C-alpha cells in the first residue's frame, strides 16, 4: 500500500503538468477518482440546477461510489499515465 500511495501522490503532481489539457469528461473522471481515493463515497445532496459545475462534479464522483480507495488510486494513476 505505501508504494501505491507514493505512486498516487506522484500521479497527482504529474496531473498538474500534463502536455495538454484533457477534455471535460476526462477532467471529471480525474476529479471523481481523486475524490473517491482520498475521501471515499460522495455524501451530501446533489447540487441544484443553478450550480452546473458542482452538479457535474457530484455526478462524476457519485459514478464511482462504492469503489475501494486502492482501486480508485490505481485507476487514477493509470488515467494520468495514459494522458502523458
C-alpha positions as CSV (number, residue, x, y, z in Angstrom):
1,X,0.0,0.0,0.0
2,X,2.8,2.5,0.7
3,X,4.0,2.0,-2.9
4,X,0.5,2.7,-4.2
5,X,0.2,5.8,-2.1
6,X,3.5,7.1,-3.3
7,X,2.6,6.4,-7.0
8,X,-0.8,8.1,-6.4
9,X,0.9,11.2,-5.0
10,X,3.3,11.3,-7.9
11,X,0.4,11.0,-10.4
12,X,-1.4,13.8,-8.6
13,X,1.7,16.0,-9.0
14,X,2.1,15.0,-12.7
15,X,-1.6,15.7,-13.4
16,X,-0.8,19.4,-12.9
17,X,1.7,19.4,-15.8
18,X,0.2,17.3,-18.5
19,X,1.3,18.1,-22.1
20,X,-2.2,19.3,-23.0
21,X,-5.4,19.9,-21.0
22,X,-7.8,16.9,-21.0
23,X,-11.4,17.3,-22.2
24,X,-14.1,18.0,-19.7
25,X,-15.2,14.4,-19.4
26,X,-11.7,13.3,-18.6
27,X,-11.2,16.1,-16.1
28,X,-14.4,14.9,-14.4
29,X,-13.1,11.4,-14.3
30,X,-9.8,12.6,-12.8
31,X,-11.7,14.6,-10.2
32,X,-14.0,11.7,-9.3
33,X,-11.2,9.1,-8.9
34,X,-9.2,11.6,-6.8
35,X,-12.1,12.3,-4.5
36,X,-13.0,8.6,-4.2
37,X,-9.4,7.7,-3.4
38,X,-8.9,10.5,-0.8
39,X,-12.4,10.9,0.7
40,X,-14.4,7.8,-0.1
41,X,-18.0,7.8,-1.3
42,X,-19.7,11.1,-2.1
43,X,-22.0,12.4,0.6
44,X,-24.4,15.3,0.9
45,X,-27.1,16.4,-1.5
46,X,-26.7,16.8,-5.2
47,X,-26.2,20.5,-6.1
48,X,-29.2,22.2,-7.8
49,X,-29.6,23.1,-11.4
50,X,-28.1,26.6,-10.9
51,X,-24.7,25.0,-9.9
52,X,-23.8,23.3,-13.2
53,X,-20.1,22.7,-12.4
54,X,-20.9,21.4,-8.8
55,X,-23.6,19.2,-10.2
56,X,-21.3,17.7,-12.9
57,X,-18.6,17.0,-10.3
58,X,-21.1,15.4,-7.8
59,X,-22.5,13.2,-10.6
60,X,-19.0,12.1,-11.7
61,X,-18.0,11.3,-8.1
62,X,-21.2,9.5,-7.4
63,X,-20.5,7.4,-10.5
64,X,-17.6,5.8,-8.8
65,X,-19.4,5.3,-5.5
66,X,-18.6,2.0,-3.8
67,X,-15.1,1.7,-5.4
68,X,-12.4,0.9,-2.9
69,X,-9.8,3.6,-2.3
70,X,-6.9,1.5,-3.5
71,X,-8.8,0.7,-6.7
72,X,-9.6,4.4,-7.3
73,X,-5.9,5.3,-6.7
74,X,-4.8,2.7,-9.3
75,X,-7.3,3.9,-11.9
76,X,-6.3,7.5,-11.2
77,X,-2.6,6.5,-11.8
78,X,-3.5,4.6,-15.0
79,X,-5.5,7.5,-16.3
80,X,-2.8,10.1,-15.7
81,X,-0.2,7.8,-17.3
82,X,-2.4,7.4,-20.4
83,X,-2.6,11.2,-20.7
84,X,1.2,11.8,-20.6
